[in-house]
Amino acid sequence: MRLFIAIFLPWLAFFTIGRPFAGIICLLLQITLIGWIPAAIWAAYSVSQYHTDRKIRDAMYSGRPPY
């Protein structure tokens, strides 16, 4: 769902992952039609990194051995 938001409303994706300052910068970038594509790519990449960071954090604190 966040990836869908990242493509169509890139600035909102940053607010959903707890990065409001990046969301404001993304909104300023997205105001221009040319800036929409870089904003969508940046948001999709950030959402992907957010999910990766959560998986790593969950694996580290789950109490299970890493094998």
N, C-alpha and C positions, 0 to 999 in steps of 0.2 A: 504494500500500500504506500509506503514512504517513497519507493522508487517511482511510482506513478505520480505522486505529488511532486517529486524532484524534477520530473520531466515537464509537467504542465504548469506548476507553480513553484519554481525553484526557490524563491525567497521563503516560502512557507515551510519547505523541508528543513531549512536550518533552524527554524523555531521549534519544530517537532523533535529535533535531536539536542536541543538545549544550547544552541549557538546563536543568540539573538543579534549580536554585533555583526556576524557574518551574514545573517539574514538581511540586515539593513543594507550592507554593502552590495549584496546580491540583488536586492530590489533596485538600487541605483543603477547597477549594471543592466538589469533587465528592462529598465525604462526605454532604452533604445532597442529597436528591432534587431540590430546587428548584435547587441549584447545578449540577446535571449539564448542563443545557442551556447556560448561559453558559460552562461549562468546555469543552464540546464546540465551541462557536462560537469561543472564544478559541484553542483548539488548532488548529482547522482554518485559522483566519486566520494563525496563526504558521507552520504548515507551508507555507501558500501563500507567505508572505513569505520563508521559507527558500529555497524553490525559485526565487523571483524573484531573490534575492540571489546565489544560485549561478550563475544564467544571466548576470547582469550581470558577476560576477567572471570567469566563463569567457570572456565576450566581450572583456573588457578585457585579459586576459592571453593571448589566443590568438595574437596577433601578426598578425592579419588586419586590413586596413583596414575601417572601419565602414560601408562602402557595400555 
